[in-house]
Amino acid sequence: MISIFDIFKIGLGPSSSHTVGPMKAAAEFVENLQKDGKSDKVARIVAETYGSLALTGQGHGTFDAILLGLEGSLPHNVPLADIPKRLERIRSRHELHLNGRTMRFEPEKDLLIHGDELLPKHPNGMRFTAYDAEGKELASQVYYSIGGGFVVTDENFGHETVTAAEVPYPFKNATELLALCRSNQLSISELTLANEMALGNCSEAEVRSRVAGIAEAMEACIKRGMGAEGELPGGLNVRRRAPQLAAKLKALRKTEIVNTQLWPMVFAMAVNEENAAGGRVVTAPTNGAAGIIPAVLHYYRKFNPHATQHLVEDFLLTAGVIGILYKTNASISGADVGCQGEVGVACSMAAGAYAEVIGGTPQQVENAAEMAMEHHLGLTCDPVGGLVQIPCIERNGIAAETALKLGAMALLEDGSNKKVSLDMVIETMLQTGRDMKASYKETSLAGLAVTMKNKAIPISVRVVEC
């Protein structure tokens, strides 16, 4: 089992797999150098990126994240205001602060980009190697950023979700989850709460306090995004639209013709504009899809008169456990399975969670989550310019509205006569991702990314040994 707090993490934009993951991997590598007593001997570090990390790294902030990680920074607490001057120091003065001392680092020579090569286990591969003054290798480690900010070493690939903690209601898939809910007469959020108490060895109040903190971080991100103006970085000249759209919706209230379900689209766009600007967001379950769950939750809080703090927490407990099903049985990485694994999964999580808090049974929650993914199957990840902007920002808004509608529709039926289960659609999503061409999986080598350039870019990628 993994925890919902592995699914919901406070991180840094614009990408959980391409920004958060590489920063964590780099920080872990230098931390291990210190633990092994090798840090003082290091004269050079070489960082190499492969596959999707290399192809879209510039737009996703991968290379900057690696530099910050090599200085020990982590996504949840790196001071945002200090980032520009630190990166300028490294790039112009070639000075890297490694575990309390300064060493030479030349990005042109020491940060290598292998866009035509893949490491064998995942498209998001990277390798860090440390050398002494004589050029002798001191340490080398391959990492994979497998989506949602999760990072694993080459040796631990495939075993990253194992924990020794026992939970009262263990399950491997949605079928087992529903069976446990039925036999124990529990809602999905109640079952998840019990498991989280066991995983964290803590009380209900402590779990709910942590969940409430995630909810407040999501709320704060929406507020920041709704109040920010100007253009997003990266060179596409995309302007922030959420504040102006919100102002127009408020003006339309007077005409009484406004559709309140336009609001979650604006809320989601506000979050993803913050993400695109490199701001602090909650990975839910990824950064590229970080706007959907906060938008649906904020809409519920704002427009449902029966919303309570307790139900807000139940919303995230339910969303989190649906995310766990996808993480453990498929993938939440756009580089691995396309955007169906990011926006599709977030929409599924939000739809199921919304169904729960408006009174849905576990079967209806499962039905809402299944429908949401069913209609995202095959969704490609083709970010223009390697930036998490086009089509990502609007895509989050559309998925948020879809989640609300499907969550509500699920309550019109009992879910007993459905032909497709959540387990079936998760399996299908994974297989669809495996069948999808690499050029449509977070490489910016096909789809909208090249249509805007008005040319096709052939992709030829070879797998290299670790």
C-alpha positions as CSV (number, residue, x, y, z in Angstrom):
1,M,0.0,0.0,0.0
2,I,1.0,3.6,-0.5
3,S,-0.5,6.6,1.2
4,I,-2.8,9.3,-0.2
5,F,-0.1,11.6,1.0
6,D,2.2,10.1,-1.6
7,I,-0.4,11.0,-4.2
8,F,-1.0,14.5,-2.9
9,K,2.3,16.3,-2.4
10,I,3.1,20.0,-2.2
11,G,5.6,20.7,-5.0
12,L,6.9,23.1,-7.6
13,G,5.7,23.7,-11.1
14,P,5.6,23.1,-14.0
15,S,5.9,19.3,-13.9
16,S,5.9,16.6,-11.2
17,S,7.7,14.1,-13.4
18,H,10.1,16.6,-15.1
19,T,10.7,19.2,-12.4
20,V,9.8,17.7,-9.0
21,G,11.2,14.2,-9.7
22,P,14.6,15.3,-11.1
23,M,15.1,17.8,-8.3
24,K,14.4,15.0,-5.7
25,A,16.7,12.6,-7.5
26,A,19.6,15.1,-7.7
27,A,19.2,15.9,-4.0
28,E,19.1,12.3,-3.0
29,F,22.3,11.6,-5.0
30,V,24.3,14.4,-3.2
31,E,22.8,13.3,0.1
32,N,24.0,9.8,-0.4
33,L,27.5,11.1,-1.3
34,Q,27.5,12.8,2.1
35,K,26.3,9.7,3.9
36,D,28.9,7.6,2.3
37,G,31.7,9.9,3.2
38,K,32.5,10.8,-0.4
39,S,31.3,14.3,-0.7
40,D,34.6,16.0,0.2
41,K,36.4,14.0,-2.5
42,V,34.0,15.1,-5.3
43,A,35.6,17.3,-7.9
44,R,33.1,16.9,-10.7
45,I,29.5,15.8,-11.1
46,V,27.9,14.9,-14.4
47,A,24.1,14.8,-14.7
48,E,22.6,13.1,-17.8
49,T,19.0,13.1,-18.9
50,Y,17.4,10.7,-21.4
51,G,14.2,10.3,-23.4
52,S,11.3,12.5,-22.4
53,L,13.3,14.3,-19.7
54,A,15.8,15.4,-22.4
55,L,13.3,16.2,-25.1
56,T,11.0,18.5,-23.1
57,G,13.4,19.3,-20.3
58,Q,13.9,22.9,-21.3
59,G,10.2,23.8,-21.3
60,H,9.5,21.7,-18.2
61,G,12.3,23.2,-16.1
62,T,14.1,19.9,-15.8
63,F,17.7,21.2,-16.1
64,D,17.1,24.0,-13.6
65,A,15.5,21.5,-11.2
66,I,18.6,19.3,-11.4
67,L,20.9,22.2,-10.6
68,L,18.9,23.2,-7.6
69,G,18.7,19.6,-6.5
70,L,22.4,19.2,-6.7
71,E,22.6,22.0,-4.2
72,G,20.3,20.1,-1.8
73,S,17.0,21.9,-2.5
74,L,13.7,20.0,-2.4
75,P,10.4,21.0,-4.2
76,H,8.3,21.5,-1.2
77,N,10.5,24.0,0.6
78,V,12.9,25.6,-2.0
79,P,12.6,29.5,-1.6
80,L,11.1,30.6,-4.9
81,A,12.5,34.1,-4.7
82,D,16.0,32.8,-4.5
83,I,15.9,30.5,-7.5
84,P,16.8,33.0,-10.3
85,K,20.0,34.3,-8.6
86,R,21.1,30.8,-7.7
87,L,20.7,29.6,-11.3
88,E,22.5,32.6,-12.6
89,R,25.4,31.9,-10.3
90,I,25.7,28.3,-11.4
91,R,25.4,29.1,-15.1
92,S,27.5,32.3,-15.3
93,R,30.1,31.7,-12.6
94,H,30.1,27.9,-12.8
95,E,29.8,27.6,-9.0
96,L,27.8,24.8,-7.5
97,H,27.3,24.6,-3.7
98,L,27.7,21.0,-2.9
99,N,27.0,19.9,0.7
100,G,28.4,23.1,2.2
101,R,31.3,23.7,-0.2
102,T,31.8,25.3,-3.6
103,M,32.9,23.3,-6.6
104,R,33.1,23.9,-10.3
105,F,30.2,22.9,-12.4
106,E,29.9,23.7,-16.1
107,P,26.4,23.1,-17.4
108,E,27.6,22.9,-21.0
109,K,29.9,20.0,-20.2
110,D,28.4,18.5,-17.0
111,L,24.7,18.6,-17.8
112,L,24.2,16.3,-20.8
113,I,21.0,15.9,-22.8
114,H,20.4,12.6,-24.6
115,G,17.1,13.2,-26.5
116,D,17.7,10.3,-28.9
117,E,18.4,7.7,-26.2
118,L,16.3,5.9,-23.6
119,L,17.3,4.1,-20.5
120,P,15.6,0.7,-20.5
121,K,12.9,0.9,-17.8
122,H,11.1,4.2,-18.3
123,P,11.1,7.3,-20.6
124,N,12.1,9.6,-17.8
125,G,15.6,8.4,-17.0
126,M,18.6,10.2,-15.6
127,R,22.1,9.3,-14.4
128,F,24.3,11.1,-11.9
129,T,28.0,10.4,-11.7
130,A,30.6,11.8,-9.3
131,Y,34.3,11.9,-10.0
132,D,37.4,12.8,-7.8
133,A,40.2,15.2,-8.9
134,E,42.0,12.5,-10.8
135,G,38.8,11.6,-12.8
136,K,38.1,8.4,-10.9
137,E,34.4,7.5,-10.5
138,L,33.3,7.8,-6.9
139,A,29.6,7.0,-7.4
140,S,27.0,6.6,-10.1
141,Q,23.3,6.2,-9.9
142,V,20.4,5.8,-12.4
143,Y,17.1,7.2,-11.4
144,Y,13.7,7.1,-13.0
145,S,11.0,9.8,-12.5
146,I,7.9,7.7,-12.8
147,G,5.2,10.3,-12.5
148,G,3.6,12.3,-9.8
149,G,7.0,13.2,-8.3
150,F,7.8,9.6,-7.5
151,V,11.4,8.7,-8.1
152,V,13.1,5.3,-8.0
153,T,16.6,4.0,-8.5
154,D,17.3,1.5,-11.2
155,E,17.7,-1.2,-8.6
156,N,14.3,-0.5,-7.0
157,F,12.3,0.0,-10.1
158,G,9.0,-1.8,-9.8
159,H,9.3,-2.1,-6.0
160,E,8.7,1.5,-5.1
161,T,5.2,1.0,-3.6
162,V,6.1,-1.7,-1.0
163,T,5.8,-0.8,2.6
164,A,6.1,-2.9,5.8
165,A,3.1,-1.2,7.4
166,E,0.0,-3.3,7.8
167,V,-3.4,-1.8,7.1
168,P,-6.8,-3.1,8.3
169,Y,-8.3,-3.1,4.8
170,P,-5.7,-4.2,2.2
171,F,-6.7,-4.3,-1.4
172,K,-5.0,-4.6,-4.8
173,N,-7.8,-3.2,-7.1
174,A,-11.2,-1.6,-7.2
175,T,-13.0,-4.9,-7.0
176,E,-11.4,-5.8,-3.7
177,L,-11.9,-2.2,-2.5
178,L,-15.6,-2.4,-3.1
179,A,-15.9,-5.8,-1.6
180,L,-14.3,-4.5,1.6
181,C,-16.7,-1.6,1.7
182,R,-19.7,-3.9,1.4
183,S,-18.5,-6.5,3.9
184,N,-17.6,-3.8,6.5
185,Q,-20.4,-1.4,5.7
186,L,-17.9,1.4,5.1
187,S,-17.8,4.3,2.7
188,I,-14.7,4.6,0.5
189,S,-13.5,7.6,2.5
190,E,-14.1,5.7,5.9
191,L,-12.0,2.8,4.7
192,T,-9.3,5.0,3.4
193,L,-9.2,6.9,6.7
194,A,-8.7,3.7,8.6
195,N,-5.9,2.6,6.4
196,E,-4.2,6.0,6.6
197,M,-4.3,5.8,10.4
198,A,-2.5,2.5,10.3
199,L,0.0,3.7,7.7
200,G,0.9,6.8,9.7
201,N,0.4,5.1,13.1
202,C,-1.7,8.1,14.1
203,S,-5.2,9.2,15.1
204,E,-8.1,10.1,13.0
205,A,-7.7,13.8,14.0
206,E,-4.1,13.7,12.8
207,V,-4.9,12.2,9.4
208,R,-7.8,14.7,9.0
209,S,-5.5,17.6,9.9
210,R,-3.0,16.6,7.2
211,V,-5.8,16.2,4.7
212,A,-7.1,19.6,5.7
213,G,-3.7,21.1,5.1
214,I,-3.7,19.7,1.5
215,A,-7.1,21.2,1.0
216,E,-6.0,24.6,2.2
217,A,-2.9,24.5,0.0
218,M,-5.1,23.8,-3.0
219,E,-7.4,26.7,-2.0
220,A,-4.5,29.0,-1.7
221,C,-3.2,28.1,-5.1
222,I,-6.6,28.9,-6.7
223,K,-6.6,32.3,-4.9
224,R,-3.1,33.1,-6.1
225,G,-3.9,32.1,-9.7
226,M,-7.1,34.1,-9.7
227,G,-5.2,37.3,-8.7
228,A,-2.2,37.0,-10.9
229,E,-1.8,38.9,-14.2
230,G,0.7,38.9,-17.1
231,E,2.3,36.4,-19.4
232,L,3.6,33.0,-18.5
233,P,7.3,32.3,-19.0
234,G,8.7,30.2,-21.8
235,G,8.4,32.2,-24.9
236,L,4.9,31.2,-26.2
237,N,3.5,34.6,-25.0
238,V,0.6,32.8,-23.3
239,R,-1.2,35.3,-21.0
240,R,-2.9,34.4,-17.8
241,R,-6.6,34.3,-18.4
242,A,-8.2,33.1,-15.1
243,P,-8.5,36.6,-13.5
244,Q,-10.2,38.1,-16.6
245,L,-12.5,35.1,-17.1
246,A,-13.5,35.3,-13.4
247,A,-14.3,39.0,-13.8
248,K,-16.5,38.3,-16.8
249,L,-18.4,35.5,-15.0
250,K,-19.0,37.8,-12.1
251,A,-20.4,40.5,-14.4
252,L,-22.7,37.9,-16.1
253,R,-24.3,37.2,-12.7
254,K,-26.4,40.4,-13.2
255,T,-27.8,39.0,-16.4
256,E,-28.8,35.7,-14.7
257,I,-27.6,33.8,-17.7
258,V,-24.3,32.5,-16.4
259,N,-23.7,28.8,-16.1
260,T,-22.1,28.1,-12.7
261,Q,-20.3,25.1,-14.1
262,L,-18.1,27.4,-16.0
263,W,-16.5,28.3,-12.6
264,P,-14.6,25.0,-12.2
265,M,-13.0,25.6,-15.6
266,V,-11.7,28.9,-14.4
267,F,-10.6,27.5,-11.0
268,A,-8.6,24.8,-12.8
269,M,-7.0,27.2,-15.2
270,A,-6.0,29.4,-12.3
271,V,-4.1,26.5,-10.7
272,N,-2.5,25.4,-13.9
273,E,-1.4,29.0,-14.8
274,E,0.3,29.0,-11.4
275,N,1.9,25.7,-12.2
276,A,3.1,26.9,-15.6
277,A,4.7,29.9,-13.9
278,G,6.7,27.6,-11.7
279,G,4.7,28.3,-8.6
280,R,3.8,26.2,-5.6
281,V,1.1,23.6,-6.3
282,V,-0.3,20.4,-5.0
283,T,0.6,17.4,-7.2
284,A,-2.8,15.8,-7.7
285,P,-1.7,13.3,-8.9
286,T,0.7,15.2,-11.2
287,N,1.5,18.8,-11.8
288,G,0.3,18.8,-15.4
289,A,-3.2,17.8,-14.0
290,A,-2.9,19.7,-10.7
291,G,-5.9,22.0,-11.4
292,I,-8.7,19.4,-11.7
293,I,-9.2,18.2,-8.1
294,P,-8.7,21.6,-6.5
295,A,-11.2,23.1,-9.0
296,V,-13.9,20.5,-8.3
297,L,-13.3,20.7,-4.6
298,H,-13.5,24.5,-4.6
299,Y,-16.7,24.4,-6.7
300,Y,-18.2,22.0,-4.1
301,R,-17.2,24.3,-1.2
302,K,-18.5,27.4,-3.0
303,F,-21.8,26.2,-4.5
304,N,-23.0,23.2,-2.4
305,P,-24.9,24.4,0.6
306,H,-24.3,21.1,2.4
307,A,-20.5,21.2,2.1
308,T,-18.7,20.9,5.5
309,Q,-15.1,20.6,6.4
310,H,-15.6,17.0,7.3
311,L,-16.9,16.3,3.7
312,V,-14.0,18.3,2.2
313,E,-11.6,15.9,3.9
314,D,-13.7,12.9,2.8
315,F,-13.5,14.3,-0.8
316,L,-9.7,14.1,-0.7
317,L,-9.6,10.8,1.1
318,T,-11.8,9.3,-1.7
319,A,-9.8,11.0,-4.5
320,G,-6.6,9.9,-3.0
321,V,-7.5,6.2,-2.9
322,I,-8.7,6.3,-6.5
323,G,-5.3,7.7,-7.4
324,I,-3.6,4.9,-5.5
325,L,-5.5,2.4,-7.8
326,Y,-4.1,4.0,-10.9
327,K,-0.6,4.4,-9.4
328,T,-0.3,0.8,-8.4
329,N,-2.1,-0.9,-11.3
330,A,-1.1,1.4,-14.2
331,S,0.7,4.7,-14.5
332,I,0.3,8.4,-13.7
333,S,3.1,9.5,-16.0
334,G,2.4,11.4,-19.3
335,A,5.8,10.2,-20.6
336,D,4.8,6.6,-20.0
337,V,1.1,6.4,-21.0
338,G,0.2,9.9,-22.4
339,C,-2.1,12.5,-20.8
340,Q,-4.7,9.9,-20.1
341,G,-2.4,9.0,-17.2
342,E,-2.4,12.6,-15.9
343,V,-5.6,14.5,-16.8
344,G,-7.6,11.3,-17.3
345,V,-6.6,10.0,-13.8
346,A,-7.2,13.4,-12.1
347,C,-10.6,13.6,-13.7
348,S,-11.4,10.0,-12.5
349,M,-10.3,10.9,-9.0
350,A,-12.3,14.1,-8.9
351,A,-15.5,12.5,-10.4
352,G,-15.4,9.7,-7.8
353,A,-14.7,12.0,-4.9
354,Y,-17.5,14.4,-6.0
355,A,-19.9,11.4,-6.1
356,E,-19.0,10.4,-2.6
357,V,-19.5,13.8,-1.0
358,I,-22.9,14.4,-2.7
359,G,-24.2,11.1,-1.2
360,G,-23.0,8.4,-3.5
361,T,-22.5,4.8,-2.5
362,P,-19.1,3.0,-3.1
363,Q,-20.6,1.5,-6.3
364,Q,-21.7,4.9,-7.6
365,V,-18.3,6.4,-6.7
366,E,-16.6,3.6,-8.7
367,N,-19.0,4.2,-11.6
368,A,-18.2,7.9,-11.7
369,A,-14.5,7.2,-11.6
370,E,-14.8,4.6,-14.4
371,M,-16.8,6.9,-16.7
372,A,-14.3,9.7,-16.3
373,M,-11.4,7.6,-17.4
374,E,-13.4,5.8,-20.1
375,H,-13.8,9.1,-22.0
376,H,-10.1,10.1,-21.6
377,L,-8.7,6.8,-23.1
378,G,-6.1,7.5,-25.7
379,L,-5.5,11.2,-24.7
380,T,-2.1,12.1,-25.9
381,C,0.5,14.3,-24.2
382,D,1.8,16.8,-26.8
383,P,2.8,20.0,-25.0
384,V,3.7,22.8,-27.4
385,G,7.3,23.9,-26.9
386,G,7.7,21.4,-24.1
387,L,5.8,23.8,-21.9
388,V,2.9,22.8,-19.6
389,Q,0.7,25.5,-21.2
390,I,-0.9,24.5,-24.5
391,P,-3.1,22.4,-24.4
392,C,-2.6,21.6,-20.7
393,I,-4.2,24.6,-19.0
394,E,-7.5,24.5,-20.9
395,R,-7.5,20.7,-20.7
396,N,-7.6,20.8,-17.0
397,G,-10.6,23.1,-17.1
398,I,-12.5,20.9,-19.4
399,A,-11.7,17.8,-17.2
400,A,-12.9,19.6,-14.1
401,E,-16.3,20.3,-15.6
402,T,-16.5,16.7,-16.9
403,A,-15.7,15.4,-13.4
404,L,-18.6,17.3,-11.9
405,K,-21.1,16.2,-14.5
406,L,-20.1,12.5,-14.3
407,G,-20.0,12.6,-10.5
408,A,-23.5,13.9,-10.4
409,M,-24.8,11.5,-13.2
410,A,-23.5,8.5,-11.3
411,L,-26.0,9.2,-8.6
412,L,-28.9,8.8,-11.0
413,E,-28.2,5.1,-11.2
414,D,-27.1,2.5,-8.7
415,G,-24.2,1.3,-10.8
416,S,-25.2,-2.4,-10.7
417,N,-25.9,-2.8,-14.4
418,K,-22.7,-1.3,-15.8
419,K,-20.7,-3.2,-18.4
420,V,-17.3,-1.7,-17.7
421,S,-15.6,-1.7,-14.3
422,L,-13.0,0.7,-13.0
423,D,-10.5,-2.2,-13.0
424,M,-11.2,-2.8,-16.7
425,V,-10.7,0.8,-17.6
426,I,-7.5,1.1,-15.6
427,E,-6.1,-2.0,-17.4
428,T,-7.3,-0.6,-20.7
429,M,-5.6,2.8,-20.0
430,L,-2.3,1.0,-19.3
431,Q,-2.5,-1.1,-22.5
432,T,-3.5,1.9,-24.6
433,G,-0.4,3.8,-23.2
434,R,1.8,0.9,-24.1
435,D,0.4,0.9,-27.7
436,M,0.7,4.6,-28.1
437,K,3.6,5.9,-30.2
438,A,6.5,7.4,-28.2
439,S,6.1,10.7,-30.1
440,Y,2.7,11.2,-28.5
441,K,3.9,10.7,-24.9
442,E,5.4,14.0,-23.5
443,T,8.1,14.4,-26.2
444,S,6.7,17.3,-28.1
445,L,7.5,15.4,-31.3
446,A,4.0,14.9,-32.6
447,G,0.4,16.2,-32.4
448,L,-0.4,19.8,-31.5
449,A,3.2,20.4,-30.6
450,V,4.4,20.0,-34.2
451,T,1.2,21.1,-35.9
452,M,1.9,24.6,-34.5
453,K,5.4,24.4,-36.0
454,N,3.8,23.2,-39.3
455,K,6.3,20.4,-39.7
456,A,6.6,16.8,-38.6
457,I,9.7,15.6,-36.7
458,P,10.6,12.0,-37.1
459,I,11.5,10.2,-33.9
460,S,14.2,7.6,-33.7
461,V,15.1,6.6,-30.1
462,R,17.5,3.9,-29.1
463,V,17.6,2.2,-25.7
464,V,20.9,2.3,-24.0
465,E,22.2,0.2,-21.1
466,C,22.2,1.5,-17.5
